[in-house]
Amino acid sequence: MLDIPTQYCESLSGHFLSQPLNAISNVTFLIAAFLAYQYLRQQPATRLYILPILLGVIGIGSAWWHTTNSHVGDILDTFSIGLFVSIVAILLLTQITRSKIVATIYFTLLLASVIITERFPILNDSLPYVILLGGFVIAGIIYIKKFPSAKVIFVSASFTFLTAIIFRSTDILLCPLIPLGTHFLWHVLVAGLGYQIILMLAHAKSK
């Protein structure tokens, strides 16, 4: 998701399609993007079409990265997810606080925390995602106080994110038991997370 040198359990060779399951599982991002777009079309008050587009680009970039291990794939994967996360964070912050200054400060602190924690190879380099999960939960708790009817989808998204991080973190550790690893489940769950977050933001926009 971020530009982190993660080790992957699934590595059948060092060539093209060396990580077939990790590559193919990215189709879930395209499915999630399509479903999110279809949902937004039914919500005329929302203007969030950039999010499903970016969700689809994430899937393409990640598939490219896991297929070719190329510099271009790495850049596309990194920047598409970084942009998606940044837009989501800004939208959430502007919905839970009326002050642009406060929202800017919180966003800057979150970004700085993610960048700093990238330097620590903990949990198979998943520490930045733990920071993002913590930020999402804190912002989400405030969010559902303002939009109580979004409680179910927020709780679901939080548990989806937590489960995804667990699968990402344990991938390399489970190689002896699961030769193909669990990183592909990270893709599936994060795609679902992106879909849920888009619905959550659309819910507020429709109010």
Stockholm file with secondary structure:
# STOCKHOLM 1.0

chainA/1-207         MLDIPTQYCESLSGHFLSQPLNAISNVTFLIAAFLAYQYLRQQPATRLYILPILLGVIGIGSAWWHTTNSHVGDILDTFSIGLFVSIVAILLLTQITRSKIVATIYFTLLLASVIITERFPILNDSLPYVILLGGFVIAGIIYIKKFPSAKVIFVSASFTFLTAIIFRSTDILLCPLIPLGTHFLWHVLVAGLGYQIILMLAHAKSK
#=GR chainA/1-207 SS CCSCCCCCSCCSCSSTTSSHHHHHTTHHHHHHHHHHHHHHHTCTTCCCTHHHHHHHHHHHHHHHHHHHCCHHHHHHHHHHHHHHHHHHHHHHHHHHCSCHHHHHHHHHHHHHHHHHHTTSCCTTTTHHHHHHHHHHHHHHHHHHHHSGGGHHHHHHHHHHHHHHHHHHHHTTTTTTTCTTCSHHHHHHHHHHHHHHHHHHHHHHHTC
#=GC SS_cons         CCSCCCCCSCCSCSSTTSSHHHHHTTHHHHHHHHHHHHHHHTCTTCCCTHHHHHHHHHHHHHHHHHHHCCHHHHHHHHHHHHHHHHHHHHHHHHHHCSCHHHHHHHHHHHHHHHHHHTTSCCTTTTHHHHHHHHHHHHHHHHHHHHSGGGHHHHHHHHHHHHHHHHHHHHTTTTTTTCTTCSHHHHHHHHHHHHHHHHHHHHHHHTC
//
